[in-house]
Amino acid sequence: MWVKELTAINFKNYAEVSLAFTPGVNAFTGDNGAGKTNILDALHYLSLCKSYFNPIDSQQIKQGTDFFMLQAVFVKDEQHDLLACSLKRNQKKQFRRNKKDYQRLADHIGVYPLVMITPNDSVIVTDGSEERRKFIDNVISQTDNRYLDDLIFYNKCLLSRNMVLKQQTEAGRYDDELLGVYNEQLVSVGQQIFEKRKSFMSKFVKIFNNHYRFLTDDVEKVELVYESQLLQKDFKLLLQESIKRDRALERTTTGIHKDELTFSISGMPLKKFGSQGQQKSFLIALKLAQYSFLCEEKGFKPLLLLDDIFDKLDEKRIKKLMKMVSDDDFGQIFITDTSTERVENTFRDIAMDVRIFEVVSGTIDAAIKEYGQNE
């Protein structure tokens, strides 16, 4: 799968831009703030129906305008699909495939899978467990269109149960029968989500370990562990045992919304004891494992977006990463960097088509250089 061309109108800092891509590597170079990352985010938007960085759709509209529009041609199995997304202020977002509206955006997730690696990914290590659950959910959602529906339903049930807990506690009257209805709903869908997460992690950990060993020459031992209360006890029993605590705190304290991924290095927490280089290698291995998992599950190669990673990695890790992505295991790649020369030097000896675009303050006139195996 690859993107043949992209048009963006009033998207972030772009008034209008139209680009034609190569199936190999497409690099965007220019100063910080010029808009390189916004091109990658436009691709993310068309693939997953949302921005990678900002969940508020209206904030993607260029300042001083009333709408944005994105359009691209995705090629998969020789079929050309025209994807289009548009949003007018104070109106509903529209998403079309070959000029037909989607009834549910969830039906689009996973059709054109994508993996993005950015400096922002550090929150997966440094922030709370929600970020790590988001990572799991993002991967599974691109391979299982029922999973996202289950997750949405679970969160609605969870919100309702928490509201009932709060209302009953404030009133001083408890209705076990009403709470039991929400318990049954949570258990039913929560168990399905748990089983899918557990199955996913049993495959994913092996893929992750292989990528991490390659990136670091297997010089240190790391662990990626899935933790869930449901690994120890039945969900229904957990809810029954926690009812006093739930009422005291006015919220549901057990369930798959408490699931966690733990990262460790040499038996110690990565967040506290891992160096910056070790944390970066761990994150890149996570994302490359995501790519490999999606490729295996979907049967074709997703898009790979690498945002400003050359600045964040030492030369050894860059060479390792580039050696990996230059293999036939990877398909179309999009890269941003501040240095055109660094991109040229990095890919000069790699047998992949490379097209370099120079970005200047929200404008991209044309590819400034192209070379590679077909040169």
MOURRA-V754312 format. One record per residue. N is the residue number from 0. SS is DSSP state (hx for helix, st for strand, lp for the rest). Layout:
N|SS + N|SS
//
This chain:
0|lp + 1|st + 2|st + 3|st + 4|st + 5|st + 6|st + 7|st + 8|st + 9|st + 10|st + 11|lp + 12|lp + 13|st + 14|st + 15|st + 16|st + 17|st + 18|st + 19|st + 20|lp + 21|lp + 22|lp + 23|lp + 24|st + 25|st + 26|st + 27|st + 28|st + 29|lp + 30|lp + 31|lp + 32|lp + 33|lp + 34|lp + 35|hx + 36|hx + 37|hx + 38|hx + 39|hx + 40|hx + 41|hx + 42|hx + 43|hx + 44|hx + 45|hx + 46|hx + 47|hx + 48|lp + 49|lp + 50|lp + 51|lp + 52|lp + 53|lp + 54|lp + 55|lp + 56|hx + 57|hx + 58|hx + 59|hx + 60|st + 61|lp + 62|lp + 63|lp + 64|lp + 65|lp + 66|st + 67|st + 68|st + 69|st + 70|st + 71|st + 72|st + 73|st + 74|st + 75|st + 76|lp + 77|lp + 78|st + 79|st + 80|st + 81|st + 82|st + 83|st + 84|st + 85|st + 86|st + 87|st + 88|lp + 89|lp + 90|lp + 91|lp + 92|lp + 93|st + 94|st + 95|st + 96|st + 97|lp + 98|lp + 99|st + 100|st + 101|lp + 102|lp + 103|lp + 104|hx + 105|hx + 106|hx + 107|lp + 108|lp + 109|lp + 110|lp + 111|lp + 112|lp + 113|st + 114|st + 115|st + 116|st + 117|lp + 118|hx + 119|hx + 120|hx + 121|hx + 122|hx + 123|hx + 124|hx + 125|hx + 126|lp + 127|lp + 128|hx + 129|hx + 130|hx + 131|hx + 132|hx + 133|hx + 134|hx + 135|hx + 136|hx + 137|hx + 138|hx + 139|hx + 140|hx + 141|lp + 142|lp + 143|lp + 144|hx + 145|hx + 146|hx + 147|hx + 148|hx + 149|hx + 150|hx + 151|hx + 152|hx + 153|hx + 154|hx + 155|hx + 156|hx + 157|hx + 158|hx + 159|hx + 160|hx + 161|hx + 162|hx + 163|hx + 164|hx + 165|hx + 166|hx + 167|hx + 168|hx + 169|hx + 170|hx + 171|lp + 172|lp + 173|lp + 174|lp + 175|hx + 176|hx + 177|hx + 178|hx + 179|hx + 180|hx + 181|hx + 182|hx + 183|hx + 184|hx + 185|hx + 186|hx + 187|hx + 188|hx + 189|hx + 190|hx + 191|hx + 192|hx + 193|hx + 194|hx + 195|hx + 196|hx + 197|hx + 198|hx + 199|hx + 200|hx + 201|hx + 202|hx + 203|hx + 204|hx + 205|hx + 206|hx + 207|hx + 208|hx + 209|hx + 210|hx + 211|hx + 212|hx + 213|hx + 214|hx + 215|hx + 216|lp + 217|lp + 218|lp + 219|lp + 220|lp + 221|st + 222|st + 223|st + 224|st + 225|st + 226|st + 227|lp + 228|hx + 229|hx + 230|hx + 231|lp + 232|lp + 233|lp + 234|hx + 235|hx + 236|hx + 237|hx + 238|hx + 239|hx + 240|hx + 241|lp + 242|hx + 243|hx + 244|hx + 245|hx + 246|hx + 247|hx + 248|hx + 249|lp + 250|lp + 251|lp + 252|lp + 253|lp + 254|lp + 255|hx + 256|hx + 257|hx + 258|lp + 259|st + 260|st + 261|st + 262|st + 263|st + 264|st + 265|lp + 266|lp + 267|st + 268|st + 269|hx + 270|hx + 271|hx + 272|hx + 273|lp + 274|lp + 275|hx + 276|hx + 277|hx + 278|hx + 279|hx + 280|hx + 281|hx + 282|hx + 283|hx + 284|hx + 285|hx + 286|hx + 287|hx + 288|hx + 289|hx + 290|hx + 291|hx + 292|hx + 293|hx + 294|hx + 295|hx + 296|hx + 297|hx + 298|lp + 299|lp + 300|lp + 301|lp + 302|st + 303|st + 304|st + 305|st + 306|st + 307|lp + 308|lp + 309|hx + 310|hx + 311|hx + 312|lp + 313|lp + 314|hx + 315|hx + 316|hx + 317|hx + 318|hx + 319|hx + 320|hx + 321|hx + 322|hx + 323|hx + 324|hx + 325|hx + 326|lp + 327|lp + 328|lp + 329|lp + 330|lp + 331|lp + 332|st + 333|st + 334|st + 335|st + 336|st + 337|lp + 338|lp + 339|hx + 340|hx + 341|hx + 342|hx + 343|hx + 344|hx + 345|hx + 346|hx + 347|lp + 348|lp + 349|lp + 350|lp + 351|lp + 352|lp + 353|st + 354|st + 355|st + 356|st + 357|st + 358|lp + 359|st + 360|lp + 361|lp + 362|st + 363|lp + 364|lp + 365|lp + 366|st + 367|st + 368|st + 369|st + 370|st + 371|lp + 372|lp + 373|lp + 374|lp
//
